[in-house]
Structures are given as C-alpha cells and as structure tokens.
C-alpha cells in the first residue's frame, strides 16, 4: 500500500511540468505507433520530413566558426583520401 506513496505524494511537485502534457505525449506516441504500422505512409512522411529539414545547427556553427573566427575555407577532399577508403570498406 505504502510502496508508491512517495511517488504519488510528489506528483504535485512536478517542477519541470513533466506530467502537465503527458496526455498529449501519450497521444502523439500512439499516433506515431499507428503511422509506423503503415509502412508506405511512414516512408512518405519520413522522406518529406528529411527533405524539409534545414541545415543542422552544428553545420551552421562550424561554417560560421571557420569563416569568422578561424578564417579558413572548406577544403576539397578527393575520393582517394585515406578516410574515404576506410568508410567505403565498411
């Protein structure tokens, strides 16, 4: 009986509002599971999502640091560069 009392007592102390939107989280999770069952629709939505993504923030940050802070430019890397051979081998 008292095993879960500390958890229940602390539900009102949800400082990070984890439980405040739990129902919407659960609904979204269930919708995603339903969508995943339809492989064709899942594939379409996945490809659309990837296509609509912008530049990753890390890409932007690295490019900005390279040009504004380090004062360097991108380097062309040929296909015979050693690390590319390693990547292709795996």
Secondary structure, 3 states (H helix, E strand, C coil): CCCCHHHHHHHHHCCCCCCCCHHHHHHHHHHHHHHHHCHHHHHHHHHHHHHHCCCCHHHHHHHHHHHHHCCCCCCCCCCCCHHHHHHHHC
